[in-house]
Amino acid sequence: MRTCDDLSTDDAEAQGRRGKAGLEGNTPARKPEQALVEAVAKAHVQLRKLTDGSGQTIADVARDLGMHGADVSRILPLAFLAPKVTDAILRGRQPVDLTARTLVRDDLPHLWADQLRQFAL
């Protein structure tokens, strides 16, 4: 099984080329937004560091990754995106207004169904 660490922008682009016309058939494919793909991948790296049994704190992870603790706290919730939202991001099929900046600054709903509604997916 591949992890977000294994994903590259090239992988996401290839997945987008192989994908259908959109999650619901109404979102045209475009090149995945690199900053958004990278933010989701970073969130999964952070989550793995926090849950690998090493006892690392958010401050430890931030120091290891050369980030501020507040940045880790803003990005980490992206590891809990609904699978359809993550898939849309990797395929370049997310709504145009869904950017890395808006995603980390919005209050992300905890329930996947609410995320799908919020992002109109």
C-alpha positions in Angstrom: 0.0 0.0 0.0 1.3 3.4 -0.9 1.3 6.3 1.5 1.2 10.0 0.9 5.0 10.0 1.3 5.1 7.9 -1.8 2.8 10.3 -3.8 4.4 12.8 -6.1 2.8 15.5 -8.2 3.6 13.2 -11.2 1.6 10.4 -9.6 -1.3 12.7 -8.9 -1.2 14.0 -12.5 -1.2 10.4 -13.9 -4.2 9.6 -11.7 -6.0 12.7 -13.0 -5.4 11.6 -16.6 -6.8 8.2 -15.9 -9.8 9.5 -13.9 -13.4 10.0 -15.0 -14.9 13.4 -15.9 -15.2 14.2 -12.1 -16.3 12.8 -8.9 -19.9 13.4 -9.8 -19.3 13.8 -13.5 -19.4 17.6 -13.3 -15.9 18.7 -12.3 -13.4 18.8 -15.2 -10.0 17.5 -14.5 -7.1 20.0 -14.4 -3.5 19.8 -13.2 -3.5 19.1 -9.5 -2.6 22.1 -7.4 0.9 21.2 -6.1 0.5 23.2 -2.9 -2.7 21.4 -2.0 -1.2 18.0 -2.8 1.9 18.8 -0.7 -0.2 20.1 2.2 -2.2 16.8 2.3 1.0 14.8 2.1 2.7 16.8 4.9 -0.4 16.2 7.1 0.0 12.5 6.7 3.7 12.7 7.5 2.9 14.6 10.6 0.2 12.1 11.7 2.6 9.2 11.2 5.2 10.9 13.3 2.7 11.5 16.1 1.3 8.0 16.0 4.4 5.8 15.4 4.8 5.0 19.1 7.8 7.2 19.6 5.9 9.6 21.9 6.6 12.7 19.8 4.6 15.8 20.6 3.5 18.4 18.1 6.5 20.5 19.2 8.8 17.6 18.5 7.3 17.0 15.0 7.5 20.7 14.2 11.2 20.8 15.2 11.9 17.7 13.2 10.2 19.1 10.1 11.6 22.6 10.5 8.1 24.1 11.1 6.4 26.1 13.7 4.0 24.2 16.0 1.1 26.4 14.9 1.7 25.3 11.3 1.7 21.7 12.3 -1.6 22.2 14.1 -3.1 23.9 11.0 -2.0 21.3 8.5 -2.5 18.1 10.6 -6.3 18.1 10.2 -5.8 17.5 6.5 -4.8 14.0 7.3 -8.5 13.4 8.2 -10.1 14.6 5.0 -12.8 12.5 3.6 -11.4 10.0 1.0 -13.4 11.6 -1.8 -12.0 15.0 -0.9 -8.4 13.6 -0.9 -9.1 11.8 -4.2 -10.4 15.0 -5.8 -7.3 16.9 -4.7 -4.9 14.3 -6.1 -6.8 14.2 -9.4 -7.1 18.0 -9.7 -10.9 17.8 -9.5 -11.4 19.8 -6.3 -13.6 22.9 -6.6 -11.6 25.9 -7.9 -12.0 27.8 -4.6 -10.5 24.9 -2.6 -6.9 25.9 -2.2 -4.2 25.0 0.3 -4.6 28.4 1.9 -8.4 28.1 2.3 -8.3 24.5 3.4 -5.9 25.1 6.3 -7.7 28.3 7.4 -11.3 27.0 7.2 -12.8 25.1 10.1 -12.7 21.5 8.7 -15.8 19.6 9.6 -15.1 16.3 11.5 -17.7 14.2 9.7 -16.8 13.2 6.1 -20.4 13.8 4.9 -20.1 17.4 6.2 -16.8 17.8 4.4 -18.4 16.6 1.1 -21.2 19.1 1.6 -18.9 22.0 2.5 -16.7 21.4 -0.6 -19.7 20.5 -2.8 -18.3 17.1 -3.8 
